[in-house]
Amino acid sequence: MKITYDETYNGYPILTSKEKGLGCDEKILNRIDGLIEHTTQKHNKVLCVRMDLRYPQDYQAPTDNNHISEFISKFSIYFKRNGLDPYYLWVREQKQGRNNQHYHMIVLVDGNKMQYPHMLTKKAEEHWGSTLKLDGQGLVDHCTKSRSGETQVNSYRMRRNCDDYGHVKDACFERCSYLAKVNTKGGAPKRVREIGCSRVPKGNLLSL
């Protein structure tokens, strides 16, 4: 694993702090970069949405990633059938002392066909609940509140021909870089992945 504590990655701002020992995994940053570059080249408007998937406190989650794999399959098929051309990236994390892992996730879709995140988060709740065979309400964090309770943005509309395109793209990458943080990773069982993402052409992924 290559870890960076720099304030930027490939020209984008990222969430790091060398003083606090908070670094980002360059492999994950590279995947985020590839997804954003591919989708914004493919579509002149792209909507990127952040969300987290969690288990109920008293739920005994499997140690593998079967649940997230099943969820992604259902979720992606739904939006593909509706012509939204979805791309995703998820990371698995587990806090020390917690029984279950949780998943941080970004989803990117054709922004010409969807401009707001509500339908994505709503369907995430439905499909995550269906996967766990539970009511999914409350198990998908829409990421609209910071840890201190302050309101924060959970989606970015990148419009290639707009004057604010570069600014919005920078802000989107910085927010997505949270998925690359290295603390609370490394706790997965042996041979269980901690990252999954849509495939994009190799030209959109930088070699590490």
Legacy VTK file of the C-alpha trace (Angstrom):
# vtk DataFile Version 3.0
C-alpha trace
ASCII
DATASET POLYDATA
POINTS 208 float
0.000 0.000 0.000
1.339 3.439 -0.990
0.159 6.129 1.406
0.248 9.861 0.697
0.053 12.649 3.246
0.255 15.366 0.592
-2.520 17.939 0.360
-3.163 17.139 -3.314
-3.215 14.116 -5.612
-2.883 14.571 -9.377
-3.740 18.224 -8.863
-6.885 17.569 -6.813
-7.216 18.523 -3.127
-7.547 15.533 -0.781
-8.425 14.987 2.868
-5.112 14.361 4.632
-3.189 15.647 7.630
0.442 14.758 8.175
0.329 16.297 11.660
-2.572 14.032 12.670
-1.170 11.013 10.846
-4.138 10.888 8.440
-3.064 9.523 5.079
-4.771 8.277 1.911
-4.225 5.065 -0.023
-2.970 6.036 -3.486
-4.530 2.956 -5.089
-7.993 4.093 -3.999
-7.296 7.700 -5.030
-6.279 6.358 -8.419
-9.552 4.456 -8.770
-11.539 7.566 -7.822
-9.583 9.598 -10.364
-10.260 6.979 -13.042
-14.006 6.907 -12.375
-14.382 10.689 -12.390
-12.274 11.122 -15.523
-14.074 8.341 -17.403
-17.598 9.458 -16.530
-16.957 13.156 -17.202
-15.446 12.294 -20.595
-18.385 10.039 -21.402
-21.132 12.454 -20.296
-21.138 16.257 -20.369
-23.008 16.200 -17.043
-22.266 13.781 -14.200
-23.912 13.441 -10.793
-21.705 11.986 -8.048
-23.330 10.948 -4.750
-21.794 9.879 -1.407
-23.465 7.416 0.949
-22.600 4.844 3.620
-24.100 1.388 4.131
-24.330 0.055 7.675
-25.663 -2.923 9.620
-28.013 -2.720 12.618
-26.081 -2.808 15.902
-27.419 -6.236 16.901
-26.985 -7.750 13.416
-24.390 -10.476 12.878
-22.868 -9.534 9.527
-20.970 -12.100 7.447
-17.207 -11.657 7.438
-17.072 -11.768 3.626
-18.379 -9.169 1.158
-21.348 -11.160 -0.144
-23.847 -8.569 1.038
-22.172 -5.617 -0.673
-21.745 -7.692 -3.855
-25.434 -8.623 -3.878
-26.425 -5.024 -3.172
-24.248 -3.629 -5.972
-25.680 -6.121 -8.436
-29.296 -5.132 -7.646
-28.538 -1.425 -7.427
-26.547 -1.267 -10.676
-29.052 -3.335 -12.658
-31.892 -1.046 -11.608
-30.148 2.121 -12.790
-28.725 0.527 -15.929
-32.250 -0.486 -16.939
-33.280 3.138 -16.445
-30.480 4.370 -18.710
-28.448 6.162 -16.033
-25.112 4.448 -16.819
-24.062 3.958 -13.149
-20.484 3.646 -11.928
-19.537 2.959 -8.315
-16.712 2.567 -5.840
-17.030 1.144 -2.324
-14.570 0.596 0.500
-14.922 -1.636 3.523
-13.985 -0.337 6.971
-14.372 -1.578 10.521
-13.774 0.442 13.674
-11.893 -1.180 16.513
-14.280 -2.782 18.983
-17.196 -2.897 16.535
-18.771 -6.232 15.595
-19.562 -5.371 11.994
-17.913 -3.679 9.057
-19.519 -0.779 7.193
-19.148 0.429 3.621
-18.443 3.891 2.251
-19.600 4.374 -1.317
-19.717 6.804 -4.236
-22.048 6.467 -7.219
-21.703 8.385 -10.492
-24.513 8.549 -13.052
-25.418 10.406 -16.242
-26.273 13.900 -14.992
-28.432 14.596 -18.005
-30.924 12.022 -16.738
-30.618 12.569 -12.978
-29.778 15.872 -11.319
-30.503 15.189 -7.648
-29.428 12.396 -5.258
-32.812 11.501 -3.741
-33.642 8.571 -6.032
-30.161 7.069 -5.624
-30.306 7.123 -1.826
-33.915 5.934 -1.798
-33.121 2.933 -3.998
-29.999 2.251 -1.927
-32.199 1.916 1.157
-34.565 -0.430 -0.704
-31.828 -2.658 -2.114
-29.678 -2.716 1.050
-32.767 -3.603 3.080
-33.705 -6.293 0.564
-30.182 -7.709 0.758
-30.300 -7.888 4.566
-33.977 -8.950 4.503
-34.791 -5.952 6.711
-36.312 -2.512 6.438
-33.434 -0.505 5.001
-34.534 2.851 6.415
-31.867 4.272 8.698
-29.208 1.836 7.451
-28.052 4.074 4.603
-26.337 7.246 5.756
-26.993 9.968 3.163
-23.831 11.749 4.366
-25.588 15.111 4.682
-24.324 15.745 8.223
-20.782 16.030 9.539
-19.714 14.316 12.753
-20.403 17.565 14.593
-23.913 17.707 13.109
-23.270 20.460 10.585
-25.001 20.264 7.203
-22.719 19.136 4.379
-23.048 18.428 0.679
-23.528 14.787 -0.336
-23.665 15.220 -4.118
-21.877 17.079 -6.896
-23.117 17.984 -10.371
-20.150 18.291 -12.707
-21.185 20.091 -15.905
-18.338 20.118 -18.387
-19.273 23.324 -20.220
-19.983 25.396 -17.105
-17.601 27.968 -15.645
-17.615 26.220 -12.261
-16.708 22.794 -13.701
-13.137 22.760 -12.369
-14.170 24.019 -8.938
-16.975 21.452 -8.586
-14.712 18.654 -9.822
-12.068 19.603 -7.244
-14.676 19.662 -4.466
-16.058 16.301 -5.597
-12.635 14.643 -5.638
-11.775 16.050 -2.221
-15.000 14.680 -0.727
-14.534 11.308 -2.421
-10.963 11.085 -1.116
-12.490 10.292 2.287
-12.919 6.739 0.974
-9.137 6.492 0.599
-8.311 7.241 4.249
-6.184 4.461 5.705
-7.383 4.530 9.316
-10.152 1.982 10.068
-8.934 -0.139 7.162
-6.824 -3.285 7.359
-9.269 -5.151 9.599
-10.811 -7.396 6.958
-10.189 -11.155 7.144
-7.440 -12.566 4.963
-8.279 -12.577 1.229
-11.373 -10.393 1.783
-11.212 -7.257 -0.361
-11.538 -3.774 1.109
-12.352 -2.054 -2.183
-14.633 -2.716 -5.133
-15.317 -0.523 -8.161
-16.726 -0.428 -11.657
-14.371 -1.243 -14.484
-13.206 1.629 -16.659
-10.840 1.637 -19.671
-7.209 1.262 -18.655
-6.391 4.670 -20.079
-8.395 6.224 -17.255
-6.340 4.500 -14.528
-2.845 5.686 -13.695
-0.222 3.028 -12.995
1.059 2.972 -9.425
LINES 1 209
208 0 1 2 3 4 5 6 7 8 9 10 11 12 13 14 15 16 17 18 19 20 21 22 23 24 25 26 27 28 29 30 31 32 33 34 35 36 37 38 39 40 41 42 43 44 45 46 47 48 49 50 51 52 53 54 55 56 57 58 59 60 61 62 63 64 65 66 67 68 69 70 71 72 73 74 75 76 77 78 79 80 81 82 83 84 85 86 87 88 89 90 91 92 93 94 95 96 97 98 99 100 101 102 103 104 105 106 107 108 109 110 111 112 113 114 115 116 117 118 119 120 121 122 123 124 125 126 127 128 129 130 131 132 133 134 135 136 137 138 139 140 141 142 143 144 145 146 147 148 149 150 151 152 153 154 155 156 157 158 159 160 161 162 163 164 165 166 167 168 169 170 171 172 173 174 175 176 177 178 179 180 181 182 183 184 185 186 187 188 189 190 191 192 193 194 195 196 197 198 199 200 201 202 203 204 205 206 207
